[in-house]
Amino acid sequence: MSLFLLLILVALVLGIIGFAAHGLFYLLIIGAVLLLADLAYGAMRFRRGGRRHRIAR
């Protein structure tokens, strides 16, 4: 969960810097791609749920 939140924070910071600074548009693109990748990762992780399968002995 902390990795998910950290990546969202990094994506937002890169997006803000890329939007505000002249000539750093590539940071906005990197932030957007990172945000999309993080949301896909989060969706896969949360869709699976917190249940772990136990091996019967």
Backbone bond lengths (Angstrom), bond angles and torsions (degrees), N, CA, C in turn:
res aa  C-N    CA-C-N  psi(-1)  N-CA   C-N-CA  omega(-1)  CA-C   N-CA-C  phi
1 M - - - 1.446 - - 1.525 110.46 -
2 S 1.325 116.88 -38.39 1.463 119.05 -178.50 1.531 110.98 -69.19
3 L 1.338 117.67 -33.88 1.470 120.30 176.39 1.520 110.29 -63.80
4 F 1.320 117.32 -41.59 1.457 122.81 178.41 1.534 110.72 -59.19
5 L 1.313 117.01 -48.26 1.462 121.12 -179.17 1.523 112.24 -68.52
6 L 1.328 116.80 -37.66 1.457 120.47 177.59 1.529 111.16 -63.12
7 L 1.322 117.06 -43.87 1.460 120.00 179.63 1.519 112.09 -66.30
8 I 1.327 117.80 -35.39 1.470 119.98 176.10 1.528 109.92 -65.73
9 L 1.324 116.95 -41.58 1.461 120.70 178.57 1.525 111.18 -63.15
10 V 1.320 117.90 -44.07 1.465 121.80 179.08 1.526 110.09 -63.55
11 A 1.329 117.60 -41.57 1.463 120.95 179.26 1.525 111.14 -63.08
12 L 1.318 117.09 -40.96 1.464 120.26 179.05 1.526 111.95 -67.07
13 V 1.318 116.97 -41.54 1.464 120.49 179.15 1.533 110.32 -64.05
14 L 1.336 117.02 -45.44 1.457 120.01 178.27 1.519 111.24 -62.57
15 G 1.317 117.08 -39.26 1.464 120.89 178.31 1.520 112.25 -64.73
16 I 1.311 117.27 -41.98 1.470 120.70 179.64 1.522 110.81 -67.14
17 I 1.325 116.83 -43.94 1.470 119.68 178.46 1.524 110.11 -64.37
18 G 1.329 116.73 -42.65 1.459 120.19 179.91 1.517 112.70 -64.81
19 F 1.321 117.06 -32.68 1.465 120.84 178.93 1.522 111.60 -77.20
20 A 1.313 116.59 -38.36 1.465 120.53 -173.65 1.527 113.11 -83.05
21 A 1.313 118.11 -36.68 1.465 120.55 -174.77 1.525 110.35 -87.05
22 H 1.295 115.22 133.72 1.460 120.76 179.74 1.526 109.53 -73.35
23 G 1.331 117.27 128.89 1.449 121.33 178.06 1.514 114.70 89.14
24 L 1.319 118.01 1.74 1.466 120.72 179.73 1.533 110.63 -114.74
25 F 1.338 115.07 39.97 1.459 120.43 -179.09 1.526 111.25 -63.22
26 Y 1.336 116.61 -28.33 1.462 119.65 -179.58 1.527 111.25 -63.53
27 L 1.330 118.19 -27.94 1.469 119.89 176.43 1.527 111.21 -67.59
28 L 1.321 116.09 -35.31 1.466 119.97 176.02 1.526 110.05 -63.61
29 I 1.317 116.98 -42.38 1.460 121.00 179.15 1.530 110.45 -65.61
30 I 1.326 117.29 -44.64 1.470 120.97 178.53 1.527 110.21 -61.59
31 G 1.338 117.17 -42.18 1.464 120.71 178.29 1.517 112.15 -62.74
32 A 1.330 116.98 -40.03 1.466 120.74 179.62 1.527 111.07 -66.96
33 V 1.328 116.58 -42.85 1.467 120.54 178.75 1.528 110.19 -65.14
34 L 1.319 116.85 -41.80 1.457 120.78 178.22 1.528 111.29 -63.86
35 L 1.321 117.24 -39.54 1.462 120.79 178.07 1.523 110.96 -64.04
36 L 1.334 117.23 -43.66 1.464 120.01 178.88 1.525 111.44 -64.50
37 A 1.322 116.68 -41.49 1.458 119.85 178.59 1.533 110.81 -64.92
38 D 1.315 116.76 -38.86 1.463 120.63 179.85 1.523 111.22 -68.22
39 L 1.316 117.38 -39.16 1.461 119.85 177.71 1.524 111.34 -66.60
40 A 1.328 117.72 -36.80 1.458 120.48 176.21 1.528 110.36 -65.85
41 Y 1.336 116.55 -42.02 1.464 121.16 177.18 1.530 110.70 -61.94
42 G 1.317 116.10 -44.61 1.462 120.10 179.40 1.518 112.51 -64.73
43 A 1.324 116.80 -39.29 1.462 119.96 179.05 1.525 111.08 -64.96
44 M 1.317 116.70 -41.82 1.466 119.41 178.54 1.523 110.76 -65.60
45 R 1.316 116.55 -40.78 1.465 120.60 -177.01 1.527 111.57 -70.50
46 F 1.339 117.43 -42.65 1.456 120.07 -177.38 1.522 112.18 -78.52
47 R 1.318 117.91 -26.50 1.458 120.60 178.25 1.524 110.33 -68.08
48 R 1.329 115.29 -35.49 1.458 120.66 179.98 1.524 110.73 -67.54
49 G 1.303 117.98 -29.83 1.460 121.29 178.64 1.504 112.18 87.29
50 G 1.309 115.57 177.22 1.448 120.79 -177.39 1.514 113.72 -93.16
51 R 1.319 117.04 1.56 1.461 120.07 -177.81 1.518 110.40 -77.81
52 R 1.289 114.82 135.95 1.466 121.18 174.74 1.523 107.37 -113.42
53 H 1.289 116.19 137.33 1.469 119.70 179.86 1.521 109.15 -78.39
54 R 1.302 115.41 131.76 1.457 120.64 179.18 1.522 109.19 -97.99
55 I 1.294 114.63 143.58 1.459 120.40 177.96 1.525 108.08 -88.75
56 A 1.313 115.25 122.34 1.469 120.05 -179.65 1.531 109.12 -75.21
57 R 1.305 115.07 135.88 1.465 120.00 179.76 1.491 110.46 -113.45
